[in-house]
Amino acid sequence: MSQESSLLALNSLYQLIDARLSTLHQALQLSSSLELLYAGTIDDGDDEDGAIQPVIYEDDDSDEEGSEVTMETESIPDVEEPEAFCDISDHEGSDGMSE
Protein backbone atom coordinates (compact mmCIF):
# COMPACT_ATOMS: atom_id res chain seq x y z
CA MET A 1 0.00 0.00 0.00
CA SER A 2 1.45 3.36 -0.98
CA GLN A 3 1.79 6.34 1.27
CA GLU A 4 -1.04 8.27 -0.46
CA SER A 5 -3.53 5.42 -0.15
CA SER A 6 -2.54 4.98 3.50
CA LEU A 7 -3.16 8.68 4.15
CA LEU A 8 -6.60 8.49 2.50
CA ALA A 9 -7.57 5.43 4.56
CA LEU A 10 -6.29 6.96 7.79
CA ASN A 11 -7.94 10.31 7.00
CA SER A 12 -11.35 8.68 6.64
CA LEU A 13 -10.71 6.73 9.86
CA TYR A 14 -9.78 9.93 11.72
CA GLN A 15 -12.93 11.65 10.44
CA LEU A 16 -15.05 8.76 11.67
CA ILE A 17 -13.40 8.84 15.10
CA ASP A 18 -13.82 12.63 15.32
CA ALA A 19 -17.53 12.38 14.45
CA ARG A 20 -18.07 9.74 17.11
CA LEU A 21 -16.18 11.74 19.76
CA SER A 22 -18.17 14.89 19.03
CA THR A 23 -21.42 13.14 19.98
CA LEU A 24 -19.95 11.15 22.88
CA HIS A 25 -20.55 13.86 25.50
CA GLN A 26 -24.22 14.28 24.52
CA ALA A 27 -24.74 10.51 24.42
CA LEU A 28 -23.25 10.12 27.91
CA GLN A 29 -25.53 12.84 29.29
CA LEU A 30 -28.57 11.19 27.72
CA SER A 31 -27.53 7.78 29.00
CA SER A 32 -27.05 8.99 32.57
CA SER A 33 -30.38 10.86 32.53
CA LEU A 34 -32.22 7.79 31.29
CA GLU A 35 -30.48 5.64 33.88
CA LEU A 36 -31.63 7.96 36.68
CA LEU A 37 -35.20 7.98 35.37
CA TYR A 38 -35.22 4.21 35.08
CA ALA A 39 -33.86 3.80 38.60
CA GLY A 40 -36.58 6.15 39.87
CA THR A 41 -39.34 4.12 38.24
CA ILE A 42 -37.94 0.89 39.66
CA ASP A 43 -37.84 2.43 43.17
CA ASP A 44 -41.44 3.70 42.81
CA GLY A 45 -42.62 0.24 41.82
CA ASP A 46 -41.15 -1.37 44.95
CA ASP A 47 -43.29 0.77 47.28
CA GLU A 48 -46.58 -0.45 45.78
CA ASP A 49 -45.67 -4.16 45.82
CA GLY A 50 -46.81 -4.52 42.23
CA ALA A 51 -50.42 -3.58 42.98
CA ILE A 52 -51.99 -1.06 40.63
CA GLN A 53 -53.98 1.55 42.48
CA PRO A 54 -57.06 2.73 40.54
CA VAL A 55 -57.70 6.43 40.14
CA ILE A 56 -61.21 7.30 41.31
CA TYR A 57 -62.77 10.53 40.09
CA GLU A 58 -65.81 11.82 41.95
CA ASP A 59 -67.88 14.54 40.31
CA ASP A 60 -69.57 16.87 42.80
CA ASP A 61 -71.94 18.56 40.34
CA SER A 62 -75.44 18.89 41.73
CA ASP A 63 -76.76 19.40 38.17
CA GLU A 64 -76.07 15.77 37.35
CA GLU A 65 -78.04 14.47 40.33
CA GLY A 66 -81.06 16.60 39.45
CA SER A 67 -81.13 15.39 35.86
CA GLU A 68 -81.13 11.75 36.97
CA VAL A 69 -84.19 12.37 39.16
CA THR A 70 -86.08 14.06 36.34
CA MET A 71 -85.24 11.25 33.95
CA GLU A 72 -86.60 8.63 36.35
CA THR A 73 -89.89 10.46 37.03
CA GLU A 74 -90.45 11.70 33.51
CA SER A 75 -93.28 9.90 31.70
CA ILE A 76 -95.64 10.53 28.80
CA PRO A 77 -99.22 9.72 29.90
CA ASP A 78 -100.89 10.10 26.46
CA VAL A 79 -98.80 7.46 24.67
CA GLU A 80 -99.92 3.84 24.97
CA GLU A 81 -97.38 1.10 25.35
CA PRO A 82 -97.04 -1.04 22.20
CA GLU A 83 -98.45 -4.53 22.58
CA ALA A 84 -96.10 -7.41 21.94
CA PHE A 85 -97.25 -9.89 19.31
CA CYS A 86 -97.01 -13.30 20.92
CA ASP A 87 -99.97 -15.26 19.50
CA ILE A 88 -98.37 -17.60 16.97
CA SER A 89 -101.05 -20.29 17.14
CA ASP A 90 -102.73 -18.89 14.01
CA HIS A 91 -99.62 -19.62 11.96
CA GLU A 92 -99.94 -22.79 9.84
CA GLY A 93 -96.51 -24.21 10.71
CA SER A 94 -96.93 -23.85 14.46
CA ASP A 95 -98.97 -27.03 15.10
CA GLY A 96 -95.95 -28.98 16.35
CA MET A 97 -94.68 -26.11 18.47
CA SER A 98 -97.84 -25.57 20.53
CA GLU A 99 -98.02 -29.12 21.86
DOKESE-276696 format. One line per field, with one value per residue: x negated, y negated, z negated of N, C-alpha, C, O, CB in turn; residue number from 1. Coordinates in steps of 0.02 Angstrom, whole numbers, plus 32768, in hexadecimal, padded with zeros to 4 digits. Glycine has a CB too. Layout:
nu	[X:...]
nv	[Y:...]
nw	[Z:...]
cau	[X:...]
cav	[Y:...]
caw	[Z:...]
cu	[X:...]
cv	[Y:...]
cw	[Z:...]
ou	[X:...]
ov	[Y:...]
ow	[Z:...]
cbu	[X:...]
cbv	[Y:...]
cbw	[Z:...]
num	[NUM:...]
REM end
This chain:
nu	[7FD6:7FE2:7F9F:7FF8:8075:807E:8086:8102:8158:8140:8167:81F1:8212:81EB:8247:82BE:82AB:82A2:8323:836E:833C:8367:83ED:83EE:83EF:8472:84BB:8495:84CB:8554:8562:8544:85AB:861D:8603:860F:8698:86D0:86A6:86EE:8772:8771:875A:87D1:882E:8814:884A:88D4:88EB:8909:8991:8A15:8A57:8AF9:8B37:8BAC:8C2E:8C97:8D27:8D6B:8DDA:8E77:8ED5:8ED7:8F0F:8F92:8FC2:8FC8:9030:909D:90A2:90C7:9148:918D:9210:927F:9323:9388:9364:9378:933C:92E6:932D:92F1:92DB:930A:9358:934D:9395:93EE:93A4:9379:9310:92FA:9330:92EB:929C:92EE:9318]
nv	[803A:7F94:7EF4:7E8A:7EC9:7F01:7E8D:7E5B:7EC2:7EBE:7E3A:7E3C:7E92:7E47:7DDE:7E21:7E4A:7DCC:7D9B:7DF3:7DD8:7D56:7D5F:7DA9:7D70:7D39:7DAF:7DF5:7DA2:7DB0:7E3A:7E46:7DF9:7E42:7EB7:7E8D:7E6A:7EE7:7F2F:7EEA:7F0C:7F93:7F93:7F55:7FB6:801B:7FF1:8001:8087:80C9:80BD:8072:7FD7:7F9A:7F05:7E9B:7E37:7DBD:7D68:7CD1:7C8B:7C42:7C35:7CA6:7D08:7CD9:7CE5:7D6E:7D92:7D53:7D99:7E18:7E05:7DD1:7DE1:7E0E:7DF7:7E00:7E58:7EFC:7F9B:8006:809E:8141:81BB:8259:82C6:8351:83BA:83B7:83C5:842F:848E:84A7:8511:8580:8542:850E:8575]
nw	[8000:802B:7FF5:8009:8017:7F9A:7F4B:7F75:7F49:7EBF:7EA5:7EBD:7E56:7DE5:7DF1:7DDA:7D55:7D17:7D2E:7CE2:7C62:7C50:7C35:7BC4:7B41:7B37:7B45:7AD3:7A6F:7A8B:7A76:79EC:79B6:79DD:7998:7913:7911:792C:78BC:785B:787C:7863:77D9:77AF:77CF:7774:76FB:7705:770C:7782:7797:77ED:77D8:77E5:7834:77F4:7822:77E7:7809:77D7:7801:77EE:784F:789E:784A:783C:78BE:78D0:787A:78B6:792C:7903:78D0:7937:79AA:7A30:7A39:7A9C:7B00:7B37:7B03:7B73:7BAD:7B98:7C15:7C02:7C1F:7C72:7C9B:7D04:7D74:7DFC:7DFA:7D74:7D2D:7CF6:7C99:7C34:7BE4]
cau	[8000:7FB8:7FA7:8034:80B0:807F:809E:814A:817B:813B:818D:8237:8217:81E9:8286:82F0:829E:82B3:836C:8387:8329:838D:842F:83E6:8403:84BB:84D5:848A:84FD:8594:8560:8548:85EF:864B:85F4:862D:86E0:86E1:869D:8725:87AF:8769:8764:8818:8853:880A:8875:8919:88EC:8924:89D9:8A27:8A8B:8B25:8B45:8BF4:8C43:8CDB:8D42:8D96:8E0D:8EBC:8EFE:8EDC:8F3E:8FD5:8FD8:8FD9:9071:90D0:90A6:90EA:918E:91AB:9238:92AE:9361:93B4:934C:9384:9305:92F4:933A:92C5:92FF:92F2:9387:9336:93BD:9411:9375:9385:92DA:92EE:9355:92BE:927E:931C:9325]
cav	[8000:7F58:7EC3:7E63:7EF1:7F07:7E4E:7E58:7EF1:7EA4:7DFC:7E4E:7EAF:7E0F:7DB9:7E4A:7E46:7D88:7D95:7E19:7DB5:7D18:7D6F:7DD3:7D4B:7D36:7DF3:7E06:7D7E:7DD0:7E7B:7E3F:7DE1:7E7B:7EE6:7E72:7E71:7F2E:7F42:7ECC:7F32:7FD3:7F86:7F47:7FF4:8044:7FD9:8016:80D0:80E2:80B3:8035:7FB2:7F78:7EBF:7E93:7DF2:7DB1:7D29:7CB5:7C60:7C4F:7C36:7CEB:7D2C:7CC2:7CFE:7DB4:7D96:7D41:7DCE:7E50:7DF5:7DB7:7E11:7DF1:7E1A:7E07:7E8B:7F40:7FC9:8034:80E2:8172:81EE:8299:82FB:8370:83F7:83B0:83D5:8474:84BB:84A8:8547:85A9:8519:84FF:85B0]
caw	[8000:8031:7FC0:8017:8007:7F51:7F30:7F83:7F1C:7E7A:7EA2:7EB4:7E13:7DB6:7DF6:7DB9:7D0D:7D02:7D2D:7CA8:7C24:7C49:7C19:7B88:7B05:7B36:7B3B:7A8C:7A47:7A96:7A56:79A4:79A6:79E4:7962:78D6:7917:7926:7876:7837:7888:7841:7792:77A4:77D5:7738:76C4:770F:770D:77C0:779B:7810:77B4:7815:7829:77EE:782B:77CF:7821:77A4:781F:77D9:788B:78B5:7820:784B:78FF:78C8:785A:78E7:795E:78E7:78C4:7975:79CF:7A60:7A29:7AD5:7B2F:7B1F:7B0C:7BAA:7B97:7BB7:7C3B:7BEA:7C31:7CB0:7CA7:7D44:7DAA:7E14:7DE8:7D2D:7D0D:7CCF:7C65:7BFE:7BBB]
cu	[7FD3:7FC8:7FE6:8073:80B6:809A:80E9:8172:817A:8163:81D7:8243:8217:822A:82BE:82E9:82B2:82FF:838A:8377:8351:83D2:842A:83FF:8450:84D9:84CC:84BC:8542:8597:8567:858D:8622:8641:8613:8679:86F6:86DA:86D5:8765:87AB:8775:87AD:8841:884C:8838:88BC:8920:890E:896F:89E7:8A62:8AB7:8B2E:8B90:8C04:8C8B:8CF0:8D74:8DCB:8E52:8EEB:8F09:8F0F:8F86:8FEE:8FEA:901E:90A8:90D7:90CD:9135:91B2:91D1:9267:92F0:938D:93A0:9358:9347:9315:92FD:930C:92EF:92E3:9321:9371:935E:93E2:93E4:937B:934F:92CF:9313:9328:92A0:92AC:9329:92F0]
cv	[7FC3:7F26:7E9A:7E89:7EFB:7EC8:7E46:7E85:7ED7:7E64:7E0C:7E6D:7E79:7DE7:7DDF:7E46:7E01:7D7F:7DBA:7DF5:7D75:7D25:7D98:7DB0:7D48:7D7B:7E08:7DE1:7D9E:7E14:7E75:7E25:7E19:7EAE:7ECE:7E78:7EB9:7F45:7F26:7EF3:7F76:7FCA:7F79:7F87:8020:8030:7FF4:8062:80EC:80D7:8070:8014:7F8E:7F2E:7EB6:7E49:7DEA:7D6C:7D0F:7C86:7C73:7C51:7C7D:7D12:7D19:7CDE:7D48:7DBD:7D86:7D77:7E09:7E42:7DDD:7DEE:7DEC:7E16:7E27:7E40:7ED0:7F6B:7FF7:807B:8112:81A7:8232:82D3:8319:83AF:83F3:83C3:841F:84A4:84C2:84E1:8571:8583:850F:853A:85BE]
cw	[8000:7FFA:7FCB:8005:7FBC:7F31:7F3B:7F54:7ED4:7E72:7E97:7E6F:7DDE:7DB7:7DD2:7D6D:7CF2:7CFE:7CF2:7C67:7C1A:7C2B:7BD8:7B49:7B00:7B29:7AF2:7A5F:7A4E:7A72:7A0A:798E:79A9:79AC:7920:78D8:790F:78DE:784B:7840:7867:77F6:7782:77A6:7798:76FF:76C9:770F:774B:77C9:77BE:77EC:77E6:7802:782A:77F3:7815:77E5:77EE:77C1:7807:7816:78A3:788C:782F:788D:78FB:78A9:788D:791C:7943:78E0:7903:7999:79FD:7A57:7A66:7B04:7B11:7B2E:7B47:7B90:7BBC:7BDA:7C25:7BFD:7C74:7CBF:7CE9:7D7E:7DBD:7DFD:7D9E:7D09:7CE0:7C94:7C29:7BD0:7B89]
ou	[7FA4:7FF9:8008:80A2:80EE:80C1:810C:81A6:81AC:817F:81F9:8278:823E:8242:82E8:831A:82CF:8318:83B9:83A1:835C:83EE:845D:8421:846C:850B:84F8:84D5:8565:85CA:858C:85A7:864C:8670:862D:8698:8728:8704:86EB:878C:87DE:8796:87C6:8872:8879:884B:88DC:8959:892D:898A:89C9:8A96:8A9E:8B2D:8BB1:8BEA:8CB7:8CCF:8DA3:8DE7:8E66:8F22:8F3F:8F35:8FB2:9029:9016:9043:90DB:910E:90F2:915D:91EF:91B6:9276:92F5:93B5:93CA:9345:9323:934E:92DA:9302:9321:92AA:9312:9381:934B:93F5:93FD:9382:935D:929E:9316:933C:928D:9294:9344:92F5]
ov	[7FBE:7F2E:7E89:7E6E:7EFF:7ECB:7E2E:7E72:7EDA:7E58:7DEC:7E62:7E7C:7DD0:7DC2:7E40:7DFC:7D5E:7DA2:7DF5:7D61:7CF9:7DA7:7DCE:7D54:7D81:7E2A:7DFE:7DA6:7E24:7E9C:7E39:7E20:7ECC:7EF6:7E8A:7EC7:7F6B:7F46:7EFA:7F90:7FF4:7F8E:7F8C:8047:805B:7FFE:807B:8121:80E7:803D:8033:7F67:7F1C:7EC6:7E21:7E0D:7D3A:7D32:7C5D:7CAD:7C6C:7C8E:7D3A:7D43:7CED:7D60:7DEA:7DA7:7D81:7E29:7E70:7DD6:7E24:7DB1:7E50:7E56:7E55:7EDD:7F60:800E:8091:810C:81BE:8242:830C:82FE:83D5:8427:83CE:8449:84DE:84E1:84E0:8584:85A2:8508:8531:85EF]
ow	[7FD9:7FD5:7F9A:7FE8:7FA1:7F01:7F0F:7F3A:7EB1:7E3C:7E6E:7E50:7DAE:7D83:7DB1:7D48:7CBC:7CD0:7CD3:7C39:7BE1:7C0B:7BBA:7B20:7ACA:7B05:7AD7:7A2F:7A1D:7A53:79EB:795A:797D:7994:78FA:78A6:78EE:78C5:781B:7811:7850:77D7:774E:7781:7789:76D7:7696:7711:7748:77FE:77AE:77E2:780F:77C7:785C:77CC:782E:77D5:77DC:779C:780A:7811:78BB:78A8:782E:7894:791F:78BD:788E:7936:7969:78E9:7903:79A5:79F2:7A6B:7A64:7B2C:7AD8:7B5F:7B4C:7B63:7BF9:7BBE:7C35:7BEC:7CA9:7CEC:7D04:7DB6:7D90:7DEE:7D8A:7CCC:7CA9:7C62:7BF1:7B9A:7B64]
cbu	[8030:7FC0:7F6A:8035:80AD:8039:8078:8158:815A:80F1:8183:824E:81DE:81AD:8299:82EB:8253:8294:838A:8369:82DF:8394:8458:839C:83E6:84D5:84B1:8443:8500:85A1:8520:8512:8604:8642:85A8:861A:86F8:86B4:8658:872F:87BC:8722:8739:8832:883C:87C1:8876:8934:890E:8916:89FA:8A3A:8A6C:8B69:8B22:8C10:8C3A:8CDF:8D62:8D6D:8E0A:8ED4:8EDE:8E97:8F2E:8FD7:8FA2:8FA4:9075:90C0:9060:90CD:9194:9174:925F:9293:9388:93B6:9301:93C3:92F7:92BA:9384:9296:92F7:92EB:93D0:92ED:93EE:942A:932C:9389:929B:9302:9375:9286:9269:935E:932D]
cbv	[8000:7F37:7E95:7E4E:7F35:7F17:7E13:7E6B:7F36:7E97:7DD3:7E80:7EE1:7DE2:7DAE:7E93:7E54:7D55:7DB1:7E60:7DA5:7CF4:7D95:7DE5:7D04:7D1A:7E24:7DF4:7D34:7DDA:7E9F:7E0F:7DA8:7E9C:7EEF:7E29:7E56:7F58:7F2A:7E85:7F3A:7FF2:7F4B:7F15:801A:8040:7F8E:7FFB:80EA:8129:80B4:8045:7F80:7F9B:7E92:7EB1:7DDC:7DB8:7D31:7C90:7C64:7C1A:7C0C:7D0E:7D20:7C77:7CF3:7DD8:7D66:7CFE:7DE4:7E62:7DC1:7D99:7E40:7DF7:7DF2:7DC7:7E81:7F5E:7FF2:8032:80F5:8192:81E4:8296:82E0:8381:8401:836A:83C4:8475:84A3:8467:8574:85C3:84D7:84E6:85EB]
cbw	[7FC3:8076:7FBE:8061:802B:7F36:7F51:7FCC:7F20:7E69:7EE2:7EEB:7E07:7DC6:7E40:7DD0:7CFE:7D32:7D6F:7CA8:7C25:7C8D:7C4C:7B7F:7B05:7B79:7B6A:7A78:7A5D:7AE1:7A68:798A:79D5:7A27:795A:78CD:795B:7954:785C:784C:78D3:784E:777B:77D8:7812:7722:76C3:7750:76CF:77C7:7755:785B:7782:7819:785F:77AC:7875:7782:7867:7772:786C:77A7:78C2:78B0:77D6:784D:7934:789B:781E:7908:7974:78A3:788F:79A3:799F:7AAB:79F6:7AFC:7B3F:7B41:7ACC:7BDE:7BA3:7B83:7C88:7B9F:7C35:7CAB:7C6E:7D4C:7D95:7E60:7E08:7D0F:7D42:7CFA:7C81:7C1A:7BE6]
num	[1:2:3:4:5:6:7:8:9:10:11:12:13:14:15:16:17:18:19:20:21:22:23:24:25:26:27:28:29:30:31:32:33:34:35:36:37:38:39:40:41:42:43:44:45:46:47:48:49:50:51:52:53:54:55:56:57:58:59:60:61:62:63:64:65:66:67:68:69:70:71:72:73:74:75:76:77:78:79:80:81:82:83:84:85:86:87:88:89:90:91:92:93:94:95:96:97:98:99]
REM end
